[in-house]
Amino acid sequence: MFDDTDGADANSNARFEITRVEADGRPQSAKELKATPGARTPRLLELHRRPLG
């Protein structure tokens, strides 16, 4: 699939974008979204947001 020697070095910062969409594909606001290192899997992020309504 990919060559790991072709990517960024191990000490680089990672950046990514989270997109929320409706079932019909319309973008949805992601207000008050927080990301923290996972408690059980610290290499992964857990996303937290307030419930709608």
N, C-alpha and C positions, 0 to 999 in steps of 0.2 A: 504494500500500500504506500509506504513512504520510507524514506531513508532518514534515520534518526540523526545522522551526521549533517543533514541538510538544514536543521532547525536552529533555534536560538540556544544559547548556552544554558546550562542547568541553573545558573544564578540570575537569570533574567526575570523581569517582572512580567506576569501574564495579564492580559487585558481581554475582556470579552463583553459582549452586549447581550442583555436579556430582553427579549421581545414578548409581550403578551398580546394575544389576538383572540377575537371572538371566534366561534365555530365557523362563521361565514368569512373569516379572514380579515375583518376590520381590526385595526390596532386598538388596544385598550390601555388606558392609563395604568401606570405601575407606581402609584404614590406610596410613600412610606415603606418602600422595599428595603430590607436590610440583609446583608450577607455576612455570615460568620463562619469560621472554620468548624467543620462538623465535629460533634462530641465523640461519636463512635468511629468516624473516619476523618481524621484531621486533615487529610490531603484533599478532601472534597469540601465544597461549600454547602451550607444549609441556607435556604432562602426563607425569610420570615416576612409575612405581611399581615396587616390587620384584615379580618374578615369583612366582606362587603356587607353593607346595610347597617 
